């Protein structure tokens, strides 16, 4: 019985992919089979969608993104591979047809042993890959049971439409993730098995060509009447070898055309996978199940990448050796026709067969080493960047949090104090038992206070109006003051960056290379400070242009309000509710004005300190580029950042004192006039 090359190389892949529903469908595919295929692909793309949503949610968190990125790429690669596989099913059918053709059929037991040898090689490698992949899936499933004891978590960090806190939602989500990821591993195995088996089948056919050419019979001891027949048979073998070599080249080209896109996607993405996986290994404990799962995953990716590159290298090396084998045959005993055809064949066979991913990246051992080196280079840069980002981010975050905490407390104080004052005004009419009834605020109202429910409706209207006005008033003030404090925080961040300028003093024992690296880093940091300072100036100018008129109106009006409140307090009996409500209102107004002036003063003070901070840095140890930019920066920072109300009144502590003095002067004048009357 003739050896079936298709079953020999692809029997495992066919079984797995038929179970997964993604193998070449028969001409009369049933509706059930189509629905099953759709469901299997739908769940794979659903997992991909959940991972993408999670990455967008966690964007900015390097640890969380790196943890999800390698799973995201793996799933994206699988979906792309299976989609390409299904789209190019006609090419696969053409390849399977060629595998069954007579030209590739084994002609001897030696040919069958060659096919079995290469099929065994690729099957052993793919079996190792499959076992490693399923082991990784099992470790992912065990991670929540060992690393997250006491808290329910899913095996893979991704967005899920169910919560892990409730049952049976958690159990259903857990099973869904585990089953889907396991199916993904089997699909990975099936799709990769097809492409790799095709390449190894090409290698086996090249070895069969070598075996055929080495069976050229010598005519040295042949009789005269037998020589002609031997020469004809030898030439026939040569022609068969040439035809078979051309068929192999065509077979490999079709394989490359069918699968080069996802191979290129796999190779290029492997660089990022190595970087992110190695980065995760550095930040997790080695005793955890997650550590072993990532190590296992790295082994899977490495073995997968190695198998691809090894198969491509075997194809190239085997085809390169064909030229030498041709030379080793007994060509010198053959006739002129044989020698002429052999010469043309050797000229063609001197060009090796190269399998390229994306029609560009050659699959070879050198490519495998290059990917590992490139991955390590990017990993080293990413790891160093992560260290710097973590250090700067923690300091920056603490600065922003400190100013944000101040702004939060300030907002709470202003809103709470304003609403307490409003409640006081609202309670006063209820405490007075005498007639007639009054509203909280003295104003014209279109209702009569002596009628019900007119009085209750008017009272409720004024209460709600007062609460909303107070909240909106203080919210706007808090927003403006918080914007100024944000600019203060950014100036503090610049100060922190300036303090991070590294020393390059020679007596520290640093070498010349490290010296140039520090100069480069210091220049980059200085450029960031200059750019950030310019952005802060633009930000403050924008805030000032938006709110300067309202702040000016409030500061100038505060003089009259404080004056009138002081006058009212001087004539109001101190043991009444009105006295304490007026006193509370004055405190609110003064606090409001003070916070404006305080925040503006902080902005000016911090901008002035930048110049001194630059001078105190180790600028004298920097290169010429740093020192050339330093005078321009210091000259610009010599002018402090001022926030002006109405583009005229600077928000500062002296301004607050001036408002108090002016208010007291008007109050004294008003009080004197009242006493004379």
Secondary structure, DSSP 4 states (H G I P E B T S, - for coil): ----HHHHHHHHHHHHHHHHT-SPPPTT--HHHHHHHHHHHHHHHHHHHHHHHHHHHTTT-HHHHHHHHHHHHHHHHHHHHHHHHHHTHHHHHHHHHHHTSGGGS--SHHHHHHHHHHHHHHHHHHHHHHHHHHHHHHHHHHHHHHTSTTS---SS----SS-SSSTTHHHHHHHHHHHHHHHHHHHHHHHHHHHHHHHHHHHHHHHHHHHHHTTPPP-SSS-HHHHHHHHHHHHHHHHHHHHHHHHHHHHHHHHHHHHHHHHHHHHHHHHHHHHHHHHHHHHS-TTSHHHHHHHHHHHHHHHHHHHHHHHHHHHHHHHHHHHHHHHHSSGGGS-HHHHHHHHHHHHHHTS----EETTTEE-SHHHHHHHHHHHHHHHHHHHHHHHHHHHHHHHHHHHHHHHHHHHHHHHHHHHHHHHHHHHHHHHHHHH--SSSP--SS-S--SS-TTSTTHHHHHHHHHHHHHHHHHHHHHHHHHHHHHHHHHHHHHHHHHHHHHHTPPP--GGG---HHHHHHHHHHHHHHHHHHHHHHHHHHHHHHHHHHHHHHHHHHHHHHHHHHHHHHHHHHHHS-TTSHHHHHHHHHHHHHHHHHHHHHHHHHHHHHHHHHHHHHHHHSSGGGS-HHHHHHHHHHHHHHTS----EETTTEE-SHHHHHHHHHHHHHHHHHHHHHHHH-
